Structure formats: C-alpha cells, structure tokens
Amino acid sequence: MPRMNSPDLPRCCAPLVDHWPLPLALDGVRLLSTRFDPLLFEPEDFARCQVPPVRGVAKRQSEFLAGRLCAREGLRRLTGLAQVPAVGAERAPVWPVGTVGSITHGGGWAAAVVGQDALWRGLGLDVETLIPSERADRLAGEILTANEHAIYAQLDARQRSERLTQAFSLKESLFKALYPLVRTRFYFQDAELVESDPGLARLRLLIDLPGWPRGSELAGQFCEFDGYLLSLVSVPASAQD
C-alpha cells in the first residue's frame, strides 16, 4: 500500500495512500485516500497546497482540501498532470477532459477515484460510517423500497446496520456515477439493490432516466474497514446511453 509523503501536504492530512480496498479492480482506475483532522486545519493550507479555497467551517474546508489533494494526486498518477478538479455550478467536481472521477469524504477519511473516459463513462464513490441499527430502523422507510424493506425486516440488528449502510452508500454512488450523464435528479427509492454478494452488488433503476430506461442495471461494489463502508458504482464506456 504505497504512501505518499509530500511537503505539500498540510498538517491536517495524513500521507496519501494509493490503494484499492474494493474487491474488484477496474482497468485503468486509481484510488487515493487520506485521513484528515479538522482541528489541525489552517486557512493558509489552501494557498500552501495550491488548491483554490472553499468557504465554510474548518470541517468543510478540511474535507474539501483532503478530497481535492487525493483527486490531484490520482490525476497525476493517471495522466502525468497534477490538476485540481474545479467546482461546477452544482458544486460537483469538474474533471479534466479525458477523465472521469468521484470524490468522497466522511468521518475524517477522504478519497478520490479517477479513470480515463475512454474506458469509463462514470464513476461514483461514497464513504459512510456504519449506521447503528436504531438509526437504520428510523431511516429505512426513506432509503429502502418495499422489496428491499421486506429483506431488511428479516435481519438481526447487526445485519440491519450493515444492510442499510450498504443500500444508502451504493445509492449515493449510483447518483454520483449517473447524474453527470443524465442531468436529472433521482432519489433513494428510484433505484433498488437487487443483488448483494460479498462485496459485489447490482442496482436496478425503477424510473426512466434519459438514455437509461426503467429496469436498467448497474454494477456496484463495496467494502468495510475501520467502521467505514466504501462503495463504488462504475459505468463502462460501452454502457448504453
């Protein structure tokens, strides 16, 4: 698991890690991650790291900075050019021409995944801290479809925590992968987790989206580590439009 020590890194960020914790490697895709501590963030870190600043409290600024540093290093390793994705009109990253990617952060951990658009039309990455079963039960009605809830209701507390976190994260990743392609908002109950083998999943759309009719299925994958769940949905270049 190569680590990147750099004088450009701020004190709030641990050395970047170039790794692939997910079960299924993707051709030509890189994933960089770091841990960050908002208490160590300094406003001058943006200038020191040559990253355009973002407004907000220290938590918002540090997670944004950590994610952009991961994205920049991922792009450098992928393309040879260390570029920081701009912030788009809807606050989503704008990836350099020829690339696609996704940034995520949560609970003091941030990561970016990047790939070539010749191979991938969309990548959606999401990290979540595992949702306790009591909170999962409160959220289930908002996140799960009727079919998903029928399975969820049969699980014990630990399994409900894992299942709800999986569904929540994978649907977040689905949105991040598809929205740049369809430019149409959709919600948790507009897609369904139809398969969840160890670490691998498929999601089915329950509505029509531009170029993606109801019933279309997309591949996802996930892993757990240190109390986090990381998920990725990938759209191959050969996928329908």
Secondary structure by P-SEA (a helix, b strand, c coil): cbbbbbccccccccccccccccccccccbbbbbbcccccccccccccccccccccccaaaaaaaaaaaaaaaaaaaaaccccccccccccccccccccccccccccccccbbbbbbcccccbbbbbbbccccaaaaaaaccccccaaaaaaaaaccaaaaaaaaaaaaaaaaaaaaacccccccccccccccccccccccbbbbbccccccccccbbbbbbbcccccbbbbbbbbcccccc
